């Protein structure tokens, strides 16, 4: 016979969230979409469960509690090919709470964070492979061509590409444009290469509103469907590598850097908050041919005569 646990005991073991804590949790997650939101939610579930098991309210934890959480759980799980610490998510949550004046100060302010590996280990495509993929996409259905072009020539995240609507297409000073919601909720307008614009126009045909990309059942294409399209197109291009939507985003950033696009512009195009994230994709950053000493010497030479 199972004895019921008194409600007062449950309340002691698992304290309910306060209104401010619930508001902070909901508000923090509202700033993210897709897979990123799912991973952040997983981090917060792990952390809140840890706190409840120790009868800690979220807004009552101290630095020592955060450090204990990191030690006991490892505070890590895979993200975009890296081992990204869950403690970073926790720090972001408390930072949000402080910014929204729901909390006086963050308990993570002075917590030491593990070093993040800034070397990209993702599957990479070279220029020829990227070209072959685009050719194969162009020979396929318009929807597939449009999706591959957005991922490879604009470097969109898969959630950004599949989330696009026909109404977000526009024309600005002679440029065909697309307005998208970036990671973190930032809304930006990006230009489309002519081949991408043509492919998108063919993809939605006579439709005047709704999603640009539709699945076979008529609903919006999701990231799993996008992944299947990318894999099929890679096979048609005879690329043996395990190509995913992120592989195409990786290829866009790498190609931009290889082509000589300034780091700051590539960072902006990729919507990276930290330039170090963009630098991970720079395959030639260790090349002595590009060392600043040559450029500075040539620049100063004219004044040193």
Protein Blocks (a to p, Z undefined) as FASTA:
>chain_A
ZZdddfklmmmmmccddfklmmmmmmmmmmpghjllmmmmmmmmmmmmmmmmnopafklc
cfklmmmmmmmnoopaceehiacdfklmmmmmmmmmmmnopafbdfklmgccddddfbdf
bdcddfklmmmmmmmmmmmcfklmmmmmmmmmnopafklmmmpcfklgcceehiacdddd
dehhiacdddddfklmmmmmmmnomafgdjfbdcfkopacdfklmmmmmmmmmmmnopab
dcdfklmmmmmmmmmmmnopafklmmmmnopablklmmmmmmklmpmklpmklmmmmmmm
mmmZZ
